[in-house]
Amino acid sequence: MNVVYMLRCSDGSLYTGWTNDLDKRLKTHAAGKGGKYTRARLPIALAYTERFETEHEARSREWHIKRLTRAQKLALIKEAEHAKNGA
């Protein structure tokens, strides 16, 4: 399964990426080896995920999310939290 994810970094910023192994990727980020951006902003917390059948779909969605404003990204996170909680 391919996953697009957003991380909330220690400075409050958001990082968006994609992977086909979310657990492994989160461990890599948390160990400070996941990327230059997150390495300097530890600790990180998973804020959002979307699952896709294909890598192409995931990469496309990542590209679109990265172009959203911060407010739009936060709204996306909030909407997903509400759906998860059945609100």
Backbone as CSV, one residue per row, in Angstrom:
resi,resn,N_x,N_y,N_z,CA_x,CA_y,CA_z,C_x,C_y,C_z
1,MET,0.847,-1.184,0.000,0.000,0.000,0.000,0.886,1.237,0.000
2,ASN,0.534,2.219,-0.778,1.255,3.477,-0.880,0.534,4.524,-0.046
3,VAL,1.294,5.282,0.717,0.713,6.207,1.674,1.316,7.595,1.504
4,VAL,0.450,8.593,1.472,0.869,9.988,1.571,0.662,10.359,3.032
5,TYR,1.637,11.042,3.605,1.552,11.380,5.023,2.003,12.813,5.269
6,MET,1.497,13.371,6.364,1.966,14.669,6.834,2.454,14.494,8.260
7,LEU,3.600,15.090,8.520,4.174,15.082,9.859,4.089,16.483,10.434
8,ARG,3.844,16.543,11.731,3.908,17.811,12.447,5.273,17.826,13.132
9,CYS,6.087,18.803,12.790,7.439,18.890,13.330,7.457,19.693,14.636
10,SER,8.567,19.603,15.365,8.670,20.247,16.679,8.493,21.762,16.612
11,ASP,8.811,22.374,15.484,8.647,23.825,15.347,7.255,24.206,14.850
12,GLY,6.363,23.202,14.729,4.995,23.454,14.297,4.803,23.388,12.795
13,SER,5.872,23.234,12.052,5.760,23.141,10.599,5.230,21.768,10.197
14,LEU,4.796,21.660,8.945,4.261,20.412,8.416,5.167,19.904,7.302
15,TYR,5.387,18.603,7.284,6.194,17.955,6.255,5.313,16.933,5.558
16,THR,5.300,16.931,4.235,4.500,15.988,3.457,5.414,15.070,2.665
17,GLY,5.094,13.780,2.674,5.863,12.811,1.911,4.997,11.635,1.517
18,TRP,5.604,10.661,0.858,4.896,9.436,0.497,5.838,8.265,0.728
19,THR,5.269,7.088,0.937,6.060,5.885,1.155,5.212,4.657,0.848
20,ASN,5.870,3.522,0.706,5.126,2.269,0.587,5.313,1.419,1.839
21,ASP,5.973,1.991,2.861,6.142,1.325,4.159,6.139,2.398,5.244
22,LEU,4.945,2.761,5.711,4.796,3.883,6.636,5.534,3.673,7.947
23,ASP,5.426,2.496,8.550,6.109,2.258,9.828,7.614,2.457,9.698
24,LYS,8.189,1.893,8.666,9.627,2.016,8.441,10.020,3.479,8.207
25,ARG,9.213,4.189,7.420,9.521,5.584,7.108,9.427,6.454,8.353
26,LEU,8.432,6.222,9.199,8.302,7.000,10.435,9.485,6.759,11.360
27,LYS,9.924,5.511,11.460,11.098,5.201,12.282,12.343,5.886,11.742
28,THR,12.465,5.917,10.420,13.605,6.581,9.791,13.586,8.073,10.099
29,HIS,12.428,8.709,9.971,12.303,10.133,10.309,12.651,10.356,11.781
30,ALA,12.083,9.561,12.661,12.290,9.735,14.106,13.750,9.547,14.506
31,ALA,14.475,8.735,13.752,15.894,8.500,14.037,16.777,9.611,13.474
32,GLY,16.159,10.598,12.833,16.937,11.695,12.273,17.564,11.378,10.928
33,LYS,17.076,10.334,10.275,17.640,9.915,8.989,16.623,10.017,7.858
34,GLY,15.482,10.618,8.115,14.407,10.638,7.136,14.488,11.731,6.113
35,GLY,15.259,12.715,6.349,15.369,13.821,5.408,15.928,15.039,6.109
36,LYS,16.561,15.876,5.347,17.203,17.075,5.887,16.203,17.953,6.648
37,TYR,15.008,18.110,6.081,14.008,18.984,6.693,13.595,18.485,8.077
38,THR,13.201,17.214,8.168,12.723,16.696,9.455,13.858,16.468,10.440
39,ARG,15.040,16.162,9.955,16.194,15.916,10.825,16.449,17.119,11.741
40,ALA,16.237,18.315,11.215,16.476,19.544,11.978,15.273,19.963,12.818
41,ARG,14.179,19.195,12.748,12.947,19.604,13.429,12.343,18.485,14.275
42,LEU,13.182,17.651,14.842,12.706,16.554,15.690,12.274,17.085,17.041
43,PRO,11.350,16.431,17.719,10.634,15.226,17.307,9.497,15.549,16.335
44,ILE,9.037,14.521,15.670,7.943,14.643,14.709,6.766,13.795,15.177
45,ALA,5.577,14.130,14.677,4.378,13.346,14.999,3.555,13.198,13.726
46,LEU,3.021,12.007,13.520,2.175,11.756,12.361,0.858,12.519,12.526
47,ALA,0.512,13.330,11.521,-0.692,14.149,11.597,-1.770,13.730,10.610
48,TYR,-1.369,13.037,9.514,-2.334,12.780,8.447,-1.823,11.664,7.548
49,THR,-2.736,10.822,7.068,-2.386,9.808,6.073,-3.518,9.631,5.072
50,GLU,-3.142,9.255,3.862,-4.076,8.832,2.818,-3.445,7.640,2.136
51,ARG,-4.227,6.608,1.874,-3.706,5.387,1.250,-4.130,5.299,-0.215
52,PHE,-3.226,4.747,-1.045,-3.463,4.626,-2.475,-2.976,3.270,-2.962
53,GLU,-3.609,2.777,-4.007,-3.225,1.499,-4.602,-1.886,1.587,-5.323
54,THR,-1.656,2.683,-6.032,-0.447,2.770,-6.840,0.487,3.877,-6.374
55,GLU,1.766,3.709,-6.700,2.773,4.728,-6.401,2.435,6.027,-7.138
56,HIS,1.988,5.908,-8.369,1.650,7.087,-9.165,0.575,7.928,-8.473
57,GLU,-0.468,7.270,-7.982,-1.538,7.996,-7.282,-0.993,8.697,-6.049
58,ALA,-0.153,8.013,-5.285,0.411,8.596,-4.064,1.302,9.788,-4.376
59,ARG,2.162,9.645,-5.354,3.061,10.745,-5.720,2.285,11.950,-6.240
60,SER,1.238,11.689,-6.981,0.401,12.771,-7.490,-0.280,13.513,-6.344
61,ARG,-0.824,12.759,-5.403,-1.494,13.389,-4.255,-0.495,14.165,-3.400
62,GLU,0.697,13.602,-3.205,1.743,14.317,-2.449,2.022,15.657,-3.123
63,TRP,2.186,15.647,-4.435,2.460,16.870,-5.188,1.364,17.902,-4.958
64,HIS,0.100,17.459,-5.007,-1.018,18.384,-4.806,-1.061,18.925,-3.377
65,ILE,-0.830,18.075,-2.398,-0.852,18.529,-1.003,0.260,19.531,-0.749
66,LYS,1.437,19.290,-1.304,2.556,20.211,-1.095,2.267,21.606,-1.637
67,ARG,1.340,21.728,-2.555,1.002,23.020,-3.122,-0.128,23.734,-2.369
68,LEU,-0.705,23.072,-1.381,-1.734,23.706,-0.558,-1.100,24.714,0.394
69,THR,-1.898,25.679,0.809,-1.432,26.616,1.829,-1.398,25.894,3.176
70,ARG,-0.729,26.475,4.139,-0.693,25.895,5.484,-2.115,25.753,6.035
71,ALA,-2.926,26.768,5.839,-4.313,26.729,6.330,-5.084,25.576,5.687
72,GLN,-4.882,25.363,4.410,-5.561,24.267,3.723,-5.079,22.912,4.230
73,LYS,-3.786,22.793,4.507,-3.244,21.539,5.053,-3.822,21.272,6.439
74,LEU,-3.894,22.312,7.266,-4.460,22.137,8.608,-5.936,21.753,8.540
75,ALA,-6.657,22.314,7.580,-8.067,21.959,7.394,-8.197,20.504,6.966
76,LEU,-7.302,20.051,6.114,-7.294,18.650,5.672,-7.060,17.716,6.862
77,ILE,-6.115,18.077,7.713,-5.818,17.286,8.919,-7.040,17.257,9.844
78,LYS,-7.636,18.424,10.054,-8.800,18.521,10.939,-9.969,17.701,10.406
79,GLU,-10.203,17.779,9.108,-11.288,17.015,8.471,-11.076,15.509,8.657
80,ALA,-9.838,15.065,8.500,-9.530,13.639,8.659,-9.713,13.207,10.113
81,GLU,-9.345,14.064,11.052,-9.526,13.747,12.477,-11.001,13.614,12.796
82,HIS,-11.837,14.507,12.257,-13.278,14.454,12.485,-13.862,13.175,11.912
83,ALA,-13.448,12.810,10.716,-13.933,11.573,10.080,-13.516,10.350,10.878
84,LYS,-12.308,10.373,11.395,-11.796,9.250,12.199,-12.578,9.090,13.494
85,ASN,-12.960,10.224,14.073,-13.673,10.212,15.345,-15.183,10.099,15.162
86,GLY,-15.631,9.990,13.928,-17.052,9.835,13.664,-17.870,11.078,13.843
87,ALA,-17.216,12.236,13.792,-17.944,13.513,13.984,-18.603,13.965,12.722
